[in-house]
Amino acid sequence: MNICVVALGKIGLPLAVQFASKGHTVIGADVSDRVVQLVNDGAVPFPGEADLDVKLKEAVSAGLLSATTDTAAAVAESEAVVVVVPLFVDSEGVPDFGWMDDATRAIARGLKPGTLVSYETTLPVGTTRNRWAPMLEEGSGLTAGTDFHLVFSPERVFTGRVFADLRRYPKLVGGIDAASAEHGKRFYEAVLDFDERDDLGGQQGVWDLGSAEASELAKLAETTYRDVNIGLANQFARFADTVGVDITKVIAACNTQPYSHIHQPGIAVGGHCIPVYPRMYLWNDPAATVVRAAREANATMPQYAVDLLAAAYGELTGVGVLVLGASYRGGVKETAFSGVFPTVAALRERGAIPYVSDPLYTNEELAAQGLPGYDGESLGAAIVQADHAEYRSLTPADLPGVSVLVDGRRVTDPANWSGVRRVVIGG
């Protein structure tokens, strides 16, 4: 097949490489001249994705992958179009469709009869049918479901391990009609490989969920579940702090029973997905009180961690406090909705002098995001915000002057911290 992947970001580029690895000819479309040039040179435009550098060079060298800024022209040469353009929501959960609208109009200009269009960007329920179908029809003069096929198939992968996740998880597909769904199912069967999983009862592969709406809801539901579960764990942890109980032991005990799957508490829920998609779900379903309460509970955790620090240390006015980790999770160079931002803000509200360090970022990179880098200034306390592997061996000698450590991720070794008060959430 000839395939167009629209948007060569941290999901789109690995997808394009995966499709090319199956022998298909892939044209990646992106609005960034820099990204397009790097991809055409076989160079990865962002760090941290396992095996992407090698696989990208192989695909480009084989002539199976190229990139362009002309989306319409790329679509015109393709039999299938996969759209992975970012969709943002504001603090109230209202989607900003601007980038996706622009991409969809460009796709429509190049759309030809018989083409499959698959949206993988997480969307509010009903968007594929009620927004993209009319927009594609208007711009192309073609009829969705008759002249071209349209499906929603959510990405279900973590950055840093995209290729492994593509093999592990079933690929969900939902069409605006049965013919679209069948074309979508055949497409993904031709571009993906799947690991065997005994727990799926032989049902590994591409799953047709019956409609675009069901597929849209599946993505929102699986991500919202995680936010709600973490919110519950955080509530348990905060109560455990008041009664002197170690919540991790409680959770481990509960999870020995097969119907209990309590997640782990922590200082923050970050990234492009878990903090965002529950708000997108609430945009569809504003009466979902459980979802709203969990999102609010998780959003307060950075402030709670700073409160724990103040309770252990005392007055924070004028005290240098180092926040360890700018990334939203360990090992990933990404600060989208990271807990570092509200943690720094909460420290400033208490009069502390916050600094930030991260093994993946230079001080210049931190400054570009409005974060105060650390360069050996005097410290009194520290807060672990990201669970980087480097922090497992951290000791007081690495943080001279620190008398209180709040480990918001339980990543440090308590045996290393004699002489320093080490505080954990739910400890």
Secondary structure as UniProt FT lines:
FT   STRAND          2..6
FT   TURN            10..11
FT   HELIX           12..21
FT   TURN            22..23
FT   STRAND          25..29
FT   HELIX           33..40
FT   TURN            41..42
FT   TURN            50..51
FT   HELIX           52..61
FT   TURN            62..63
FT   STRAND          65..68
FT   HELIX           71..76
FT   STRAND          80..83
FT   STRAND          88..89
FT   TURN            91..92
FT   STRAND          95..96
FT   HELIX           98..110
FT   TURN            113..114
FT   STRAND          116..119
FT   TURN            125..126
FT   HELIX           128..132
FT   HELIX           133..140
FT   TURN            145..147
FT   STRAND          148..152
FT   TURN            159..160
FT   HELIX           162..168
FT   STRAND          171..175
FT   HELIX           178..191
FT   HELIX           198..200
FT   TURN            201..202
FT   STRAND          206..208
FT   HELIX           212..243
FT   HELIX           247..254
FT   TURN            255..256
FT   TURN            258..259
FT   TURN            274..276
FT   HELIX           277..284
FT   TURN            286..287
FT   HELIX           289..299
FT   HELIX           301..313
FT   TURN            317..318
FT   STRAND          320..324
FT   TURN            330..331
FT   TURN            336..337
FT   HELIX           340..349
FT   TURN            350..351
FT   STRAND          353..357
FT   TURN            359..360
FT   HELIX           363..368
FT   TURN            369..370
FT   STRAND          381..384
FT   HELIX           389..393
FT   HELIX           396..398
FT   TURN            400..401
FT   STRAND          404..407
FT   TURN            408..409
FT   HELIX           414..416
FT   TURN            418..419
FT   STRAND          421..424
FT   TURN            425..426
//
